[in-house]
Structures are given as structure tokens and as C-alpha cells.
Amino acid sequence: MEEKLFNQSFVYKSYSKHELAQLYLPYNARSTAVKKFNLWLQQSPDFWNRLQEAGIDRCTRYYTSQQVQMIVNYLGEP
């Protein structure tokens, strides 16, 4: 029997912060993934300023599909 591999591409949609963080850091506990994810987003002051202009801050719990696209363009696909 032949095994078929399915290439799952990333879906640009609204995500909660913990969902998106765990896509990038799947082997970390939820709280650890969110903390690391927040640090990644704030590493570049220019990028962090653009995210803030798009309505994101450290306490943001849900990202719109447009905000997700900005993040993925910066970090790459999870």
C-alpha cells in the first residue's frame, strides 16, 4: 500500500495568541510558548512599532488574519 503525504500549508485566518504561539513552539508548554512568542515579536523595535500601529500589544489575545499575515511575513511560516 502506497503512503500518501499531504503538504499542509499554513492557513491565514484569525488566531488566538496561544494558538499561534504553539504553532511556532509546539514542544513548549502553552504559557512558555506565549512568553517566548511575545519576546520574538518585540525583538525588533521597528517591527514591534508596526504591530502596535496595527492594534497589537503585549495583552492582545486574538490576532486578525491581517495581523497574522504581518507576523508570518516577519517570522516565516510556523
C-alpha positions as CSV (number, residue, x, y, z in Angstrom):
1,M,0.0,0.0,0.0
2,E,1.4,3.4,-1.0
3,E,1.6,6.0,1.7
4,K,0.4,9.5,0.6
5,L,2.0,12.6,2.1
6,F,-0.1,15.7,2.4
7,N,1.6,19.0,2.4
8,Q,-0.3,21.1,4.9
9,S,0.3,24.8,4.2
10,F,-0.3,27.5,6.8
11,V,-3.8,28.9,6.8
12,Y,-4.1,32.7,7.2
13,K,-7.0,33.3,9.5
14,S,-7.8,34.8,12.9
15,Y,-5.8,33.0,15.7
16,S,-5.7,33.4,19.4
17,K,-2.2,34.3,20.7
18,H,-1.7,30.9,22.3
19,E,-2.8,29.0,19.1
20,L,-0.3,30.9,17.0
21,A,2.5,30.7,19.7
22,Q,2.0,27.0,19.9
23,L,2.2,26.6,16.1
24,Y,5.7,28.2,16.3
25,L,6.7,26.5,19.5
26,P,4.8,23.2,19.6
27,Y,7.0,21.4,22.1
28,N,6.7,24.2,24.8
29,A,4.0,24.5,27.4
30,R,1.3,27.0,26.5
31,S,2.5,29.7,28.9
32,T,6.1,29.3,27.9
33,A,5.2,29.4,24.2
34,V,3.3,32.6,24.7
35,K,6.1,34.2,26.6
36,K,8.7,33.3,24.0
37,F,6.4,34.4,21.2
38,N,6.0,37.8,22.8
39,L,9.7,38.2,23.1
40,W,10.2,37.3,19.4
41,L,7.6,39.9,18.3
42,Q,9.3,42.6,20.4
43,Q,12.9,41.8,19.3
44,S,12.8,44.3,16.5
45,P,11.7,47.8,17.7
46,D,10.7,48.7,14.1
47,F,8.5,45.6,13.7
48,W,7.0,46.0,17.2
49,N,6.0,49.6,16.3
50,R,4.3,48.4,13.1
51,L,2.4,45.7,15.1
52,Q,1.3,48.4,17.6
53,E,0.1,50.5,14.7
54,A,-1.9,47.5,13.6
55,G,-3.5,47.3,17.0
56,I,-1.3,44.7,18.7
57,D,0.2,45.0,22.2
58,R,1.5,42.5,24.8
59,C,-2.0,41.9,26.1
60,T,-3.6,41.2,22.7
61,R,-5.4,37.8,22.9
62,Y,-6.6,37.4,19.3
63,Y,-5.0,38.4,16.0
64,T,-6.9,39.2,12.9
65,S,-5.9,37.5,9.6
66,Q,-4.1,40.7,8.5
67,Q,-2.1,40.8,11.8
68,V,-1.3,37.1,11.4
69,Q,0.0,37.8,7.9
70,M,2.3,40.6,9.3
71,I,3.7,38.2,11.9
72,V,4.2,35.3,9.4
73,N,5.9,37.7,7.0
74,Y,8.3,38.6,9.8
75,L,8.9,35.2,11.4
76,G,8.2,32.9,8.4
77,E,5.6,30.2,8.4
78,P,5.4,28.0,11.5
